[in-house]
Amino acid sequence: MINLPVVGNAVFSVLDIEFADDEKGCKIVFSARNGNGKLATFETGTFFDNNNDEAMSPKHDICVSTAGGCTRRCEFCSVPSAALGFERLLTAEEIAYQIRYSVALRNPDGTLPNVVGMMGNGEPPDNAKNVIAGLMAVINDPTIDIDRVTLSTIGENQKGIFAFTKVFAGLEVPVALQFSLHVADEVKRRLIIPGKRSIAEIMPDVDYYAEVTGIPVKFNVVLMEKDGFTNASIKDAKQLAALLQAPSFYSGRQLAAPRRLKLSAYNPVPKLPFYGPAEETKTLFLETLAHEGVTTIKTFKGSGIEIDPVTGKGGFACGQLRATTFAQLSR
């Protein structure tokens, strides 16, 4: 265990650092106690990524947690079912420290652009005050160069989304919103993402963010299947295309910052029934989107994704970070 200095009201420890075989991916497991002495264990993923395009310059992606565990219970995510359950929301210092430590460890000379994604453990709008404070502390730190930031949300916490809209509009560092949609069919979405707000209720909030900030909102869709469920059918692709190309649900006008699609296939998690669709299914989904006029942003398929539940190795990808932590700490 490496003891780290006191930062704000928390004492940080690095419990584990694991590198992928090709060293492009890295997962860091932290623990910290807040001012009340309450423990949180949380994970940060960092990746050298060029979207699998050798012609593109790589960047340093930092996947930051906003909680020890998560307040939400998405069916396909490892976090709610992990041996380490929800502990608490993270402080601003704990959020900022993940970024500072990742940069110092992986990109100390600043040769690569640092791209921050609030996509680790936790639902960022549920911890909006500390997310804002932590991000602003890093953005205003002259020793760290942040190229851009993305905040992920399932759309349930309207108050938190509005707080982000108010604070991040007009910043020199662009802060984008990513809506974890996953499927445009309301009934199907409710099967995998529990909540009270419908897609129709969430869309005005995310479109308002785009209109106020001028930054396109990313719509995250992870193609997944299990017995009796798929979000990768031709009908799903057509419904998704229609939603992405609809006028603003806030103003009724065409968006000046059009919605963008971030598409990937599911990364399996032990003991969860979901899996990624077959190659021909993914190809047909993409072809249908293209026919409907939608261009996609494919996510990378990075290293360190395969999980060994016994040793706790692997599990670097979205939805996987917490899956192996208990095994890591026990080995």
N, C-alpha and C positions, 0 to 999 in steps of 0.2 A: 504494500500500500504506500502511495506517495502522498505525504501530507502537504497540502497547499496552504498559502497564507489566508488569513481572514480577509474577506472582501465584504464590506457592508456589514450585515448582521448574520452572515453565514460562514461556517467553516467548511471548506470544500476538501474532499478526498477523491482521488482517482482510484477506483476499485479495480478497473480492468481496461486495458487497451488491446484491441485485436486488429491486426492488419489482414487484408485479403492476400491471397497468394501473389497476385500481381502488384500489390501495394497501392493500387488505385483507390481502394475503399478502406475505411478505418472506422471502427466503432469504439467510442469511449463511454465507460460507465462511471458516473459520478455519484457521490452521496454528499448530503449537506444537511445541517440542522439550522433551522431559522432562529429568529430571536426568542421564540418560545421553546426552543429545544426540540421541535418536532422534526423527525427525520424524513428525508425524501431521497429515493434512489431514482436516477434518471439517466437517459442515454442520449448521446449525440452521434450522428453519423456524418462523416466527411468523405467527399469523393472528388477525385480528379476526373472530370467528365467533359466529353466533347460530343455528347449525343450520338455516339458510335459513328461519327463522321470524321474521318482522318483529315479532311480538309479544314475542319474547324479548329480554332485554337482552344485548348482545354481551359476549364475554369475550376475554381475550388468551391464546390458546393458544400454548404454546412446545413445539416438538418437538425434543427433545434427543438428541444422539448420545452413545453410550457407548464408541465405538471409531472409529478411522480405518479405514473399511471394516467387514467383518464376518467373524466366525469361522464363520458358518453359510452354507449355499449353497441357500437357497430358490429354486426354479426361476423363479418369477414376479417376483423382486425385481431391481432394477437394480444393487444394491450388489455382489453377487459377480461380475457380468460387466462392471463399470465399468472404464474405462481405468486408474483409480487403484485398485489392489487393496487387500487388507488390509495395513495398516501396523503398528498396535499397538492395544492397549487404552488408553483414556484415563485420565488421573489424576483423582483427586477434584477437584483445582483446575480442571482443564479442563472437567469436567462442570458444576461450580458456575458457572464463568465464563460458559458459554453462557447460563445463566439470568440472571445479573446483567447481562450485556451486552444481552440481548434486552429486559429490562425497562427499562434505561436508554435504549435506542434507541426503543422502541415504546410504552412505557407509563410514562414517567418520573414523572408526577404520581400514578400509582396509581389513576386513576379507574375502571379496569376490573379485574375479578378476574383474577389470574394463575393459569392452569391449566397445569401441567407434565405433559408426556407423554414418557416415556423410550421413544420410538418412532422415533428417527432411525437412523443407522448403528449396528450392533452389537446383540448379544443381551444385555440387561442382566444376567441371572443369571451369564453368563460373566465378568462384571466386578463381581460383587456387592459386594466390599469397597469399591471406589472409588465405586460408585453410591451405596451407603449413606452413605459419608463426605461425598460431594459434596452429596447431598440434605440431609443433616442440617445441613451448614454453611449452606445457604440457608434452610432452615426455621427455624433458630435465629438468623438475621440479622434484627435488628429494623428494618432499613431496607427490607426487601423483604417484601411480604405475599403469601404463597402460599395460594391458596384450596384447592387439592387437587392430588394427584399420581396419575398412572397409570403402572404399570410393565408393559411388554409382554414376553411370552415365548412361545416355541414349545414350552416344557415339557420340553426335553431335560436341562437342568441342575438336577437335584433339589436338590443341595446349595445352589445359589444361591437357589432358591425358598424353601427352609427358612430361609436367612439373612434374607431379606426378611420372612418371617412372624414371626420372633423379634423383629426390630428395630422393625417398623412397627406392630405391634399396640398399640393404646392411645394412639397419638399424637393430639395435638389436631388436626393437619392430616391429613385422611384420605388414605391411600395405598392405592389400589386396584390389583388385579392384572388384567391383560388377557391372556387366553390366545388366541394366534393359532391358532385351530382350522382355519378356512377350509373344512373339509368333515368331516362326521362318519363318512364311510366310510373305514375303515382303509387299504384298498388305494389309494384315490384320494389320500388324504392323503400317503401315502408317495411317490407320484409327483411331488408338488410340494414336499414338505418332507422332505429326507433326515434320517434319524436312527435311533436304536436303540429308543426308547421308544414303546410303543403308546399310543393314546388311553386305553385302560383302565388303563394304568400311570400316566399323567399325571393323570387325573381325581382320584384321592385327594389329590394334592398341592394342586391348585387349590381343591378343596372344603375341605381343611384350612385353607387361607388364609382362606376366607370364614368358617369357623366360629370361628377364633381371633380374627380382626380384627372380625368383624361387618359387613364391607364386601362387597357383592356382587361377584363376579368377572364381568368382562365377557368375552364370547366374541366374538372378532373373526372375521367371515366376509366376505371380499371375493369377490363373485361374478365368476367368470372362465371363459373358454373358450379353447380352441385346437383345432386339428384332432385329433379323437379324445379330447378331454377336456372335461368340464363339471362344475362343482359346483353348477349352478343348475337341476337337474331337479326334478320333483315328488318323486321318490324321495329326492333329497338333502334337500329341505325337510322331509319326514316324518322322516327319520333325525335331522336336526338338532333338530327339535321334541322327539323322544323323548329325546335326550341332555340337552337343556336342562331338561326337566321330570322327569328321573329323581331318585330320592332321592340323598342324599349318598353318593358313592363312598368317603368316609372313614368316616362313622359309620353309614350306613344310614338315617339319619333325614331327614325333609324339612328343607331348608335354611331357617334363619331369615332368611338373606340370599340370596334366590333368584338364580339365575344370570340374567344380562342379556345380550341380544344386541346387538352393534354390527354393523350391516350396511351394506355399500357396494358399489359396482361398481368393477371394475378400471380403473385409470388407465393407459393404454398407455405402454409404454417402447419406444423405437426398438430394433430388432434382436431383441426378444423376441417370441415367437409368440402371446402371450396378448392377449386383448381382452375388453372388457365385453360381457355378453350383450345381446340385443335387448330393447327396452322391454317387449314382450309376455311375454318369458321372465321378466324381473324382476317384472312384475306378477303372473304366475301363481305365482311363488315366494312372494311376499308374501301372496297370497291363501291359499296352502296353509298357510303358517305361522299365519296368523290363524285358519283353520279348525281347526288343531291346538291353538289356545289360546296361541300365542306372540306377545307384543308385541315390537316392535323399537325399537332406537335407531338411527336412520339417521345416518350421518356426513354432514358437509357436503361439498358439491361446490364447493370453493373456487376462487379465481382463480389463475392462474399454473400451471395443471396441464399445458396443452399444451406439448410439448417440441419445440424446434427443435435438432436434433443438431448443426447446423453452427455456429450462433452461441452455443449453450449457454444460450439463454434458456428460461425455464420450468422445469418439473420440481420443483414445490413440494410435491407430494403424497407420501403414504406409499409407500415403495418406489421413489421417484423421486429423492430428494435428491442422490444421488451420480452420477446418470446424466449430468449436464451439467457436472460440476465440471472435468473435464479441458479441455473446450471453453471454459469460462469463463476458466480460467487461461491458455489459449493465445491468446485473442482480443486 
